[in-house]
Amino acid sequence: MEQVIQVLGSLLILTAFAAAQRGAIAPTSKSYLLLNIVGSTILALLAALETQLGFLLLETGWALVSGRSLIKVLRRPRAAGTLRTGDH
């Protein structure tokens, strides 16, 4: 079961990356950042359970950077009648 959860976390991150590379979503969009936060948090928790420190550092850092970026996006003021980058 743990392997299935790892694959799910990885697929969330890879889906976001592939979509951004194709231009389907912006790297600053809420959907991109949420996929990264959820995927990296899943992988960080599993790394913590297995005491995989390098992987834990990578995934925790990934989640924190994505979370900080998401907060910036959510706090950005919107002009009347316009969408923020990535609001789709």
Wavefront OBJ file of the C-alpha trace (Angstrom):
o trace
v 0.000 0.000 0.000
v 2.860 2.360 0.797
v 4.177 1.981 -2.747
v 0.793 2.961 -4.166
v 0.761 6.098 -2.019
v 4.322 6.955 -3.124
v 3.359 6.567 -6.765
v 0.297 8.780 -6.217
v 2.424 11.529 -4.626
v 4.947 11.313 -7.450
v 2.230 11.406 -10.111
v 0.748 14.579 -8.623
v 4.101 16.363 -8.850
v 4.849 14.998 -12.321
v 1.381 15.923 -13.591
v 1.897 19.519 -12.483
v 5.356 19.638 -14.059
v 4.235 18.116 -17.365
v 1.221 20.442 -17.578
v 3.440 23.470 -16.954
v 5.931 22.307 -19.585
v 3.125 21.944 -22.141
v 1.819 25.402 -21.249
v -1.477 23.995 -19.986
v -1.023 25.629 -16.566
v 1.306 28.321 -15.260
v 3.920 27.458 -12.625
v 2.363 30.219 -10.509
v -1.192 28.871 -10.807
v -3.113 27.602 -7.819
v -3.605 24.201 -9.449
v 0.141 23.744 -10.114
v 1.081 24.766 -6.587
v -1.614 22.623 -4.951
v -0.542 19.543 -6.900
v 3.035 20.151 -5.766
v 2.091 20.736 -2.127
v -0.065 17.624 -1.882
v 2.364 15.394 -3.762
v 5.458 16.553 -1.905
v 3.717 16.386 1.488
v 2.718 12.774 0.824
v 6.283 11.909 -0.149
v 7.764 13.815 2.815
v 5.549 11.936 5.267
v 6.550 8.604 3.776
v 10.224 9.615 3.860
v 9.868 10.534 7.535
v 8.320 7.149 8.316
v 11.226 5.402 6.604
v 13.860 7.797 8.040
v 15.091 8.720 4.552
v 16.648 12.047 5.493
v 17.769 13.206 2.050
v 14.368 12.508 0.544
v 12.664 14.076 3.573
v 14.705 17.264 3.130
v 13.935 17.441 -0.584
v 10.199 16.890 -0.259
v 9.778 19.106 2.801
v 11.628 21.896 1.006
v 9.488 21.360 -2.092
v 6.281 21.574 -0.046
v 7.423 24.687 1.828
v 8.458 26.553 -1.320
v 5.187 25.607 -3.038
v 3.212 26.637 0.027
v 4.932 30.012 0.225
v 4.279 30.598 -3.468
v 0.623 29.641 -3.076
v 0.215 32.120 -0.222
v 1.711 34.852 -2.436
v -0.679 33.977 -5.253
v -3.680 34.000 -2.944
v -2.705 37.351 -1.402
v -2.076 39.057 -4.738
v -4.698 41.764 -5.335
v -6.932 41.331 -8.373
v -7.887 44.111 -10.724
v -11.655 44.399 -11.161
v -12.953 42.013 -13.811
v -9.645 40.206 -14.419
v -8.419 36.752 -13.596
v -5.185 36.073 -11.791
v -2.551 34.062 -13.629
v -3.577 30.439 -13.343
v -7.211 31.021 -12.346
v -8.694 28.258 -14.476
l 1 2 3 4 5 6 7 8 9 10 11 12 13 14 15 16 17 18 19 20 21 22 23 24 25 26 27 28 29 30 31 32 33 34 35 36 37 38 39 40 41 42 43 44 45 46 47 48 49 50 51 52 53 54 55 56 57 58 59 60 61 62 63 64 65 66 67 68 69 70 71 72 73 74 75 76 77 78 79 80 81 82 83 84 85 86 87 88
